[in-house]
Amino acid sequence: MKVDLHIHTRFSNDSLTTLEDVLRWARRRGLDALAITDHNTIEGALRLAQRSPIPIIIGEEIRTRQGELIGLFLQEPIPPNLSLRETAELIHKQGGIVYVPHPLDRVRHSAVGREALLRIISQVDAIEVLNARVTFPLDNQLARELAQRYDLPQGAGSDAHQGFEIGRAYVEMPPFEDATSFLQSLRRARLGGRLSSPLVHVGSMYAKVAKELIPSMR
């Protein structure tokens, strides 16, 4: 299965991508499953799962006090602004997977960073080692080395905030049915894709400003 593990929709505060556009671009990229990981909500993922012809992993990119964590295979939203440890515990409490996005991205303030990540490494299930929106390729490589050091499954995703970014980075993995089989399959995955242009960040900044100025776009 070809799977993009990090996608945002209009339900994120910095994306205007409709659910229909997500599916359209997923078809164009030949994706077999998607993880929808909107900021601090699972509403878009739940809605897309009801209409999608391909499997949708219910995810959420959660703002914590020390950076962002992604919960995968969620059933309920996780509230923001908790500690990393509290957030990870809530993800696991509902049977979800603690997945760390762009952990060592030196540009993004939302990155957890090495020191904070190592404090909760025993609670981490997988690490994103190929994020297409990372500015410096070395930051992805350092994340890969950290995942290897702690023998953690490695994931990849476009971090798409615009439709054309979907599928820019992905994993090719054996089929899975639930969180447990997903982690087993992820250990056997091959990573693919490439980095996006830094200009994609302009699109997400525009979306954020537009939503603040025009309520109907939210």
Buried (B, 14 or more C-beta within 10 A) or exposed (E): BBBBBBBBBBBBBBBBBBBEBBBEBBEEBEBBBBBBBBBBBBEBBBBBBEEBEBBBBBBBBBBBEBBBBBBBBBEEBBEBEBBBBBBBBBBBEEEBBBBBBBBBBEBBEBBBBEEBBEBBEEBBBBBBBBBBBBBEEEBBBBBBEBBEEEEBBBBBBBBBBBBBBBBBBBBBBEEBEEBEEBBEBBEEBEBBBEBBEEEBBEBBEBBBEBBEEEEEEE
